[in-house]
Amino acid sequence: MKNSVMIAIATLSVAACQTLPIANPAQSSTASAITTQTATANIIGTKGTQIGTLDLTDGPNGLILRVELEAGSLSPGWHGLHLHQVGDCSDTGVFKLSGGHVGKIEGGHGLLNPAGPEGGDTPNIYAHTDGAAAMEFVTSRTNLAELRDEDGAAMIIHAGPDDHITQPIGGAGARVACAVIQ
């Protein structure tokens, strides 16, 4: 009996130390059942020209946003980035027709706000010394179906950083880039 217990313990120890192969998601039946929706939008700057792209992928664990801005798009440093209620960037240079944040909560703006955050609150984006910027992040506070409602939505980039708590936009300043999400 003692020997069979020792053999069982040794077998379990060896099994626990083995490296198991990682399943290939492409071959998994679960991966084929996952449904995603995607959208792409052009980002325009204050002069009305395209300065980058926004790609959105909505999946079972949240909405992934990928922002890519070409050189000269932004001033170097941190910039607030928010999702806004209306898909309208036609007032080039000010972008006020995009309305307020998605999921607006009175007094609730900011990722650090105990009364928030709003559905449109996101991390800041960093522009390098040449003005180019790129980031990818995920949010579970909104989804592509909500953003693609009858009047769409917009992604807005601000002149300065969002402090994630000051009302109503974290002190981020003027709107300097806009993308219509439809």
C-alpha positions as CSV (number, residue, x, y, z in Angstrom):
1,M,0.0,0.0,0.0
2,K,2.8,2.4,0.9
3,N,4.5,1.8,-2.4
4,S,1.3,2.4,-4.4
5,V,0.7,5.7,-2.5
6,M,4.3,6.8,-3.3
7,I,3.8,5.8,-7.0
8,A,0.6,7.8,-7.1
9,I,2.3,10.9,-5.6
10,A,5.2,10.6,-8.0
11,T,2.9,10.3,-10.9
12,L,0.9,13.3,-9.8
13,S,4.1,15.3,-9.3
14,V,5.3,14.5,-12.8
15,A,1.9,15.3,-14.3
16,A,1.8,18.7,-12.5
17,C,5.2,19.6,-14.0
18,Q,4.4,18.7,-17.6
19,T,4.0,21.5,-20.1
20,L,0.6,21.1,-21.8
21,P,0.1,22.3,-25.3
22,I,-1.8,25.5,-25.7
23,A,-4.9,25.2,-27.8
24,N,-4.9,27.0,-31.1
25,P,-7.9,29.3,-31.1
26,A,-8.3,28.9,-34.8
27,Q,-8.9,25.1,-34.3
28,S,-11.1,25.6,-31.2
29,S,-14.9,25.1,-31.6
30,T,-15.3,27.9,-29.1
31,A,-13.4,30.3,-31.3
32,S,-15.6,29.6,-34.3
33,A,-18.7,30.4,-32.1
34,I,-17.4,33.9,-31.2
35,T,-19.1,36.7,-33.2
36,T,-17.5,40.1,-33.6
37,Q,-18.6,43.2,-35.3
38,T,-16.2,45.8,-36.8
39,A,-16.2,49.3,-38.0
40,T,-13.6,51.7,-39.4
41,A,-13.7,55.5,-39.3
42,N,-11.5,58.3,-40.7
43,I,-10.1,60.7,-38.1
44,I,-10.1,64.3,-39.3
45,G,-8.2,67.2,-37.8
46,T,-9.1,70.9,-37.3
47,K,-8.3,71.6,-41.0
48,G,-10.8,69.1,-42.2
49,T,-8.3,66.6,-43.6
50,Q,-7.8,63.0,-42.7
51,I,-5.1,62.5,-40.1
52,G,-5.6,58.9,-39.1
53,T,-8.0,56.0,-38.6
54,L,-10.1,54.4,-35.9
55,D,-10.8,50.7,-36.0
56,L,-13.4,49.2,-33.7
57,T,-13.9,45.5,-32.9
58,D,-16.8,44.5,-30.7
59,G,-16.6,41.1,-29.1
60,P,-17.9,39.1,-26.1
61,N,-15.6,40.9,-23.6
62,G,-15.8,44.5,-24.7
63,L,-15.2,46.9,-27.5
64,I,-11.6,47.2,-28.7
65,L,-10.6,50.6,-30.2
66,R,-7.4,51.1,-32.2
67,V,-6.4,54.7,-33.0
68,E,-3.6,55.5,-35.4
69,L,-2.6,59.1,-36.2
70,E,0.0,60.1,-38.7
71,A,3.0,62.5,-38.0
72,G,1.9,66.1,-37.6
73,S,-1.6,65.2,-36.3
74,L,-1.3,66.3,-32.7
75,S,1.0,68.5,-30.6
76,P,3.4,66.3,-28.6
77,G,2.2,65.0,-25.2
78,W,-1.0,63.6,-23.7
79,H,-4.5,64.2,-25.1
80,G,-7.9,63.3,-23.8
81,L,-9.9,60.9,-26.0
82,H,-13.7,60.4,-25.5
83,L,-16.6,58.8,-27.2
84,H,-19.4,61.3,-28.0
85,Q,-23.2,60.8,-28.5
86,V,-23.6,62.1,-32.1
87,G,-21.8,61.0,-35.2
88,D,-21.3,64.5,-36.6
89,C,-17.9,66.1,-37.3
90,S,-19.1,68.5,-39.9
91,D,-18.3,71.6,-37.8
92,T,-14.7,71.2,-38.6
93,G,-12.3,72.9,-36.2
94,V,-14.6,72.8,-33.2
95,F,-16.5,69.4,-33.5
96,K,-19.2,70.5,-31.0
97,L,-22.0,68.9,-33.1
98,S,-20.8,65.5,-31.7
99,G,-22.6,66.4,-28.4
100,G,-21.7,65.2,-25.0
101,H,-20.1,61.9,-23.9
102,V,-21.8,58.5,-24.5
103,G,-23.6,57.5,-21.3
104,K,-23.5,61.0,-19.9
105,I,-23.8,61.1,-16.0
106,E,-24.2,64.5,-14.5
107,G,-21.1,65.0,-12.4
108,G,-19.8,61.6,-13.3
109,H,-17.1,62.3,-15.8
110,G,-13.8,60.5,-15.4
111,L,-12.2,57.1,-15.0
112,L,-11.3,58.1,-11.4
113,N,-14.7,59.6,-10.5
114,P,-16.6,57.7,-7.8
115,A,-19.9,58.9,-9.5
116,G,-18.7,57.6,-12.9
117,P,-17.2,56.8,-15.2
118,E,-19.4,57.7,-18.2
119,G,-19.6,55.3,-21.1
120,G,-17.5,57.6,-23.3
121,D,-14.6,58.0,-20.8
122,T,-11.4,56.4,-22.1
123,P,-7.6,56.5,-21.4
124,N,-5.6,59.4,-22.8
125,I,-3.6,59.0,-26.0
126,Y,0.1,60.1,-26.2
127,A,1.5,61.9,-29.3
128,H,5.2,61.6,-29.9
129,T,7.5,64.5,-30.8
130,D,6.6,64.2,-34.4
131,G,2.8,64.4,-33.6
132,A,2.1,60.8,-34.5
133,A,0.2,58.7,-32.1
134,A,-1.2,55.1,-31.8
135,M,-3.0,53.3,-29.1
136,E,-5.3,50.3,-28.5
137,F,-7.6,49.8,-25.6
138,V,-10.8,48.0,-24.6
139,T,-13.9,49.3,-22.9
140,S,-16.9,47.4,-21.5
141,R,-18.9,50.6,-20.8
142,T,-20.3,50.8,-24.4
143,N,-20.6,48.6,-27.5
144,L,-20.7,49.0,-31.2
145,A,-24.5,48.6,-31.4
146,E,-24.9,51.5,-29.0
147,L,-22.5,53.7,-30.9
148,R,-24.2,52.8,-34.2
149,D,-27.6,54.0,-33.1
150,E,-29.7,56.2,-35.4
151,D,-27.4,59.3,-35.1
152,G,-24.2,57.4,-34.7
153,A,-21.4,58.5,-32.4
154,A,-18.0,60.2,-32.6
155,M,-14.6,59.7,-31.2
156,I,-13.1,63.1,-30.1
157,I,-9.5,63.9,-29.3
158,H,-8.8,67.0,-27.2
159,A,-5.9,69.5,-27.1
160,G,-4.7,68.5,-23.6
161,P,-4.9,65.5,-21.3
162,D,-7.9,64.4,-19.3
163,D,-7.3,64.3,-15.6
164,H,-10.1,61.7,-15.3
165,I,-12.1,63.5,-12.6
166,T,-12.6,67.2,-13.3
167,Q,-16.0,68.1,-14.7
168,P,-17.2,68.0,-17.4
169,I,-14.2,66.8,-19.6
170,G,-11.3,66.5,-17.2
171,G,-9.8,69.8,-18.3
172,A,-8.8,68.4,-21.7
173,G,-9.5,71.6,-23.6
174,A,-10.5,72.1,-27.2
175,R,-11.6,69.3,-29.6
176,V,-8.8,68.9,-32.1
177,A,-9.8,65.7,-34.0
178,C,-13.0,63.8,-34.7
179,A,-14.1,60.5,-36.2
180,V,-17.7,59.6,-37.1
181,I,-18.7,56.1,-36.0
182,Q,-21.6,54.7,-38.0
